[in-house]
Amino acid sequence: MSLIHRYKSNGFNIVLDINSGCIHLVDEVTYEVLPYLEEGLGTEAIAEKLENKYNREDIETSVRECNKLKEDGMLFTKDVYENVIEEFSNNRQTVVKALCLHIAHDCNLACRYCFAEEGEYHGRRALMSYEVGKKALDFLIANSGSRKNLEVDFFGGEPLMNWDVVKRLVKYGRSQEEAHHKKFRFTLTTNGVLLNDEVMEFCNKEMGNVVLSVDGRKEVHDYMRPFRKGAGSYDLIMPKFQKFAESRNQDKYYVRGTFTHHNLDFSQDVLHLADLGFKQISVEPVVAADTEEYAIREEDIPQIMEEYDTLAKEMIKREKEGKGFNFFHFMIDLTGGPCVYKRLSGCGSGTEYLAVTPCGDFYPCHQFVGEEQYLMGNVDEGITKPEIQKEFGGCNVYTKKDCKDCFARFYCSGGCAANAFHFQGDIKGNYEIGCELQRKRVECAIMIKAALACD
């Protein structure tokens, strides 16, 4: 298992020390010295291998500097957490800190790639009652232990189709904060069809984050996100989204899109959104069975990789021109190294985070809703299948065999359990296309930081 990851990008020779998260920009000599050092070769042996390409003195200097970095714990560091993962998993006392409330299993759009089947989640259309939502919030308070900050996401389908219940639940949550020493952070995901001034005003007062669903260019969006009768939705939602983003001072929101096999040039969709003034952008690859005509295929990956490179270079250019924007998948914290807790605990689905259906059933996350084998309990009885919670509690980069040799494992925490389940039938498996794209995004994120730091 390698302790470093080397790659070239946009004129930089980049080295990531996997376990510490330290990043080094190196010259050509050091770039070629490093693999031999990792093999355990000494200065003489390395000099013999590289003396036809580089000056011996430069080689010796490089080896000396690399050894100093190793002594300082910044290069070839060992993983000190792998040996404690079993003890951590067995003794881990988890609390629930977030709920995804499926406030509406119904939608006014018919998006072609919707995993929720037009918001219905393999079942009938339904709206969550206030009573069910109230019980869900009570469950969250009761099962959050000493944790003060709690998160509730209003999700669908389309949450604005049940807007009055959303408002009542926010009011109820706020009424419980002081008595229980809690603070709710509410968020909302919407397609924008029913968005209006009253909704915007309420969200700006109460919602810590709002996700606005739009796929980018008009032709792309209208093809993938039409109304049920086929008409496009771009012209209706876009002016409202622009107004909403401005009303939130271009912060605490995301325009969130999905790219598919039909728009592999998705960097143009990202830049289209940026050109419209949006500063917080996320455009993510569709996850779909390869039987779907819009699914990402293995042969699409080279083009997608090029698109990420194109986007990264353009983002650097715009940032230097004072026209920068955030792209969600390039936003990783490189200052503190990989998060220890996340590498041991995974994404938190099924343990710290649960999805709640309109009838009050609990699932590990929104993408498991309807998978009856992962029905965990309900708002009346609580968690009735703790074995599912335990199964998810043991899902992390150390229990996924395909993560073992992946340099990006500590940035994705092992990837999405739902994607692994749907593609490999096992939450401890991997969705390989997703893994390949994640590795590329990490490389781009590091390169962007390097380029801006060197300016």
Protein Blocks (a to p, Z undefined) as FASTA:
>chain_A
ZZbdcddeehiacdddfknopacdddfklmmmmmmmmnopafklmmmmmmmmpcfklmmm
mmmmmmmmmmnopgopacfklmmmmmmmmmpccddfbdcddfbgcdfbdcfklmngnonn
opacddddfklmmmmmmmmmmmnojafbdcddddedjfklmmmmmmmmmmmmmmmmmmno
pacddddddehlmgcfklmmmmmmmmmbdcdddebjfklmmmmmccfkopafklmmmmmm
mmmmmmnoopaiacdddddfklmmlmmmmmmmmmnopabdcdddddddfkbmkbccfklm
mmmmmmmmmmmmmmmmmmmnopaccdfklmccfknopafklmmnonopoklpccddfkop
acfblklgopaklcgbdfknopablmlmmmmmmgcfklmmklmmpmklmmnnnpafklmm
mmnopakbccfklmmmmmmmmmmmmmmmmmmmmZZ
